[in-house]
């Protein structure tokens, strides 16, 4: 028994024990004193957060920037035109905005937008303004040579001849 008490720890063991006690005390202190209120704003990056820990309540949506490519969706416009088989009677059935209009004349339906669409991509397809099955055929689009705010649409039958019919038009601008 006397031999156990006569041996003293080495200096390295004393330093190791002090380091162990300090590390355990620091961890215990941090666990007790650090909470969500103690964290300064903008000190934790988004990549450090656990998945699905934030909700819309914690996120200020006004500070979020534009999502990449979301701008494309804000520059997409469409129109559905009802065009029965008689000259001059095309009418807009519905559209993506209140300032879009459709008029028929010269063998084409002109869909007019409230802005310049000459640098936009546009495509139209024959389709009914309602729920009936559309007739076969196709639609051709062209930027109006006389109005940069308008797209001209010509509908044709499956044989390629001009044929009045309903169509859907979509315009995507940069």
URSULQUI-V243168 format. One line per field, one symbol per residue. ss: DSSP state (h for helix, s for strand, l for the rest). phi: phi as a letter, one per 40 degrees, with the letter a starting at -180 (. if undefined). A space follows every 50 residues. Layout:
ss=???
phi=???
This chain:
ss=lhhhhhllllhhhhhhhhhhhhhhhhhhhhhhhllhhhlllllllhhhll llllllllllhhhllllllhhhhllsssssssllllllllssssslllll sssssllsssssllllllllssssssllllllllllssssssslllllls sssssssllllsllllssssssll
phi=.ccccccbccdcccccccccccccccccccccbcbdcccccgbbcdcccc cgcbbcccbccccccccdgcccccbbbaabbcbccacgbcaccaacaccc bbbbiggbbbbbbcacbcbccbabacaccbbccccciabbbacccbaccb bcbbbbcccgcdacacabbbbbbc
